[in-house]
């Protein structure tokens, strides 16, 4: 049962495009069936292929081939079954999620838009005969066997399997990878040299367009060997990734970057990114690597081509030297979008004042239409000085977001805070209606509560699984080129942890994702949170504990020592961390337990978590908020899973009683949202409308807590 609940957490919150079964069943019966070849493909050919076809794939998105189109670009795009949450449909009809498409051309006619809408709502059927997918040659058994052996650490089996093979350079292993690529990923530099000396071609790519060099960039000696044997430093993968961009995204990798530059890699070339085209500087800024940034600038990289995301990432990394280096030459118009990008939902808005001092527009809006004053007010960091600075620079205090959100309204989501006081004193208004009263239906026992909640969670899980599919195979190749699923480690580590809870066997995809996670770790041992979407995506302690757990489950055998070192450093960082708030203290308890830090450390962290319990028996997300099931469920799960308290302890029993008395009749627990959305809203088949995502998470935590409390009591 625990595994089912945990799986529901993962599938409900990590996959991005879905629609409820009830809504799908209520599509108008009179809508004619759309035929892709007859109705849709001509529209795509006429309006879309120029920028998203065989010759150009803007933002990494390609519409002329089914597999690429359904996978999406840097984000999922089509969203079969739900035009309301389909970025393709939304970009065709308006500007809520970027420029309206087709870009700088006449919009589609209403009839064409209706055709695309109906096609998506009907499931986006795309027949095999019109897929346009490339038929790849079959895999070679020898290459598959050799790669599997080397991934398992059997070097001699790898060599004996390939010994004297006349097609060493072109043998196709998993994903079309050559034996040289397997040696680069799973072996050491001497093994790479041995294959090169036998004539292996360093420029044969796999089915994703990746070359051996692209997989070698974490290792200076492997990179040097490949370059000296003629590897192309300017090769592009099918997703547009370049060796220099990949190398710059690895913290502490200055020597590899320098080697590529010495062999004439162009430091200003761009590749697709989630927030627009990026360069090597953008990737180095994400890692907070000042040495690489300054090297790239010294070698002539055009900072303007790195885009405003580079400076926003540098601010998120809290790298003062990175910020200074980029700011010195960043074109002034880019400071405004930088300020918005560094605010919720992607940052805490702590860089607002410096951006204003560089001339940023205080009334700038995010691409989704949120004014800067609303974004700053939404930050859980409570940046009251930033809010006052925006107002002093002329921000419209009563500007509204796309859903009518005001600065005062979103600030009040965090309770009565200094930001709320500052806005009220400055004359802010808020017409947001008061939330409707919640009618509790107390459960008589933990068993009764779980019997109400678990079916609800499982139904939502099933709907998500049916509509979203699996990201593992689609993202394995991207992860190997250090292109993460949106959210990076914050998304990938819970996916792996959910798979581990379901006892999914390690495979090439989990190995690629664990490698990606390992390479995002900071030198001091922690993983910084990627975005600012409280409470589910907030806090470095939570991020670090989740990543540690993922590496324990799926750190690949071929890099087990590296994964073990990452786990050790993460545990040491968690031991020294001084977290505030229920969630961060919850994950410190869990992280120390997972890191085997010792009973004394776990119990001490547990006491700090217990100190936040309220008189009503619950815990709150913030001191300024009431107790809720999200925070209470988390706290109880941590205390019980880590054995910081026995289930019979009065602290646990008071928490259980809080959960029992706050459940609703439908089996859910209601919690109000606080985060600014990062993607189109969709109905996930769970109660509570736009509050359904945090409420579903709260229901998961509460259910797990009650199961733990009951089973650890032997009932």
Secondary structure, 3 states (H helix, E strand, C coil): CHHHHHHHHHHHHHCCCCCCHHHHHCCCCCCCCCCHHHHHHHHHHHHCHHHHCCCCEHHHCCCCCHHHHHHCCCCCCCCCCCHHHCHHHHHHHCCCCCCCCCCCCCCCCHHHHHHHHHHHHCCCCCCHHHCCCCCCCCCCHHHHHHHHHHHCCCHHHHHHHHCCCCCCCCCCCHHHCCHHHHHHHHCCHHHHHHHHHCCCCCCCCCCCCCCHHHHHCCCHHHHHHHHHCCCCCCCECCCCCEHHHHHHCCCCCHHHHHHHHHCCCCCCCCECCCCCCECHHHHHHHHCCHHHHHHHHHCCCCHHHHCHHHHHHHHHCCCHHHHHHHHCCCCCCHHHHHHHHCCCCCCCCCCHHHHHHCCCCCCCECCCCCEHHHHHHCCCCCCHHHHHHHHHCCCCCCCCCCCCCCHHHHHHHHCCCHHHHHHHHCCCCCCCCCCCCCCCCCCCCHHHHHHHHHHHHHHHHHHHHHHHCCCHHHHHHHHHCCCCCCCCHHHHHHHHHHHHHCCCCCCHHHHHHHHHHHHCCCCCCCCCCCCCECCCECCHHHHHHHHHHHHHHHCCHHHHHHHHHHHHHHHHHHHHCCCCCHHHHHHHHHHHHHCCCCHHHHHHHHHHHHCCCCCCCCEECCCCCCEEHHHHHHHHHHHHHCCCCCCCCHHHHHHHHHHHHHCCCCCCCCCCCCCCCCCCCCCCCCCCHHHHHHHHHHHHHHHHHHHHHHHHCCC
